[in-house]
Amino acid sequence: MINRREMLSRIMQVQQAGVPIVNYGVCIAYVQGILRRALSPFPMIQGILDDEE
C-alpha cells in the first residue's frame, strides 16, 4: 500500500501528462446505468450530471 505523499505524487504526474483520472466505482455505476440512482443522496452532484448530459 502506498502512502498519501506517493499517491499525490502520482496524481500530479498524470495531471501534468494530461491523463484523465477516473474512480472505478463511478465508472462502473455509469456503465451499468445506475449512476443517477447512486447519486440520489447527493442532489447537487446529480444536478451537475444533468447539466453535462
Buried (B, 14 or more C-beta within 10 A) or exposed (E): EEEEEEEEEEEEEEEEEEEEEEEEEEEEBBEEEEBEEBBEEEEEEBEEEEEEE
